[in-house]
Amino acid sequence: MTKNKALNSAGKLTALLCLITIFLTPFVIVNAGERGVLMEFGKVQDQILGEGLHMMIPVVNTVEKLSVRVQKQEISAEASSKDLQDVFTDVALNWRINPEAVNLIFQQIGDLQNIINKIINPAIEEVLKAVMAQYTAEEIITKRGEVKAGVDIALTTRLANYHITVDDISLVHVHFSERFGEAVEAKQVAEQEAKRAEFVALKAAKDAEAKVNIARGEAEAYRLLRDGLTTQLLQKQAIEKWNGKLPLIIGKESPKIWDFSEFLKRE
């Protein structure tokens, strides 16, 4: 019986020690869409904790959790075009941390806020300045797709050095200074006026050309008519229209009948 009591006491002691061990051994939960950076006395370890429950040694180990989900960063940046116009761009960037490199990112950069402030925002601003400087203000508008592609490639390459993946970048709004807007509007008005003046001049030229053609036509018709009116033709037309009566000519002398044969002889 004494032996049984001793065994029971030993069992209870073992169970108590297990409970104490469990309570003294903290657990860390890495949520969905996160990775855990394991540190030992503050030193980043190679091991990356995936989603789920993980045991850690008190005091010795600490864990920093970083999200590997897609993050959206919106920023307004200013740059200059090739023709030295101020360009203001609102950018929306979808990015995420490479899950296999969270320990390196945390070791080199820090937490999520440091990544945004020290890496993401400066990268967007520098890339926009470099790309916008390759185009004139007009080309930035007319070649928007090409500009966007250039920003996408440059930013993807730059952030890849920090183990950050770019999923998409959008140039939400690109606008210029008020002075440039007024200059563009004035240019458009001038172009419209020039086109209108060109149209008026072209119409006047066409009208003048039409009048010349009409005059030429009338002159040619008159020439043909003149060339066709021979003496024989006039005599023939006169005979055809004669009603058989000789005209009576009245003068100082007594009335006399006009001799048509004499007219023909004179001709």
Helices and strands as residue ranges (DSSP letters): H 2-24, E 27-30, E 34-40, E 43-49, E 52-55, E 61-67, E 71-80, E 86-97, G 99-101, H 102-108, H 112-115, I 116-120, H 121-132, H 137-142, H 144-160, E 164-176, H 178-228, H 231-241, E 248-249, E 256-257, H 260-266
